[in-house]
Amino acid sequence: MTDFLTNAEHWRKRAERTRELAAVAVKDQGRLLKVAEEYDRLAALAERRRSAPVPPSPYVPASRPE
């Protein structure tokens, strides 16, 4: 299963396809370009999320009742 939170390539492809649609759109061209910009922003966030170190787990086991 693809993890969309860390898959920047997925968002870049969507941005590219959306720009292609905007190039031939008669209506809503500006809206489509804004959507493509948001996909680019998601790609940048995915790259940062992928390269970020994993924080240590805050899990603390519960003590056992005696």
Summary of the structure (lengths in Angstrom):
residues: 66
radius of gyration: 19.5
end to end distance: 42.9
largest distance: 72.7
contacts: 129
relative contact order: 0.18
helix: 61%
strand: 0%
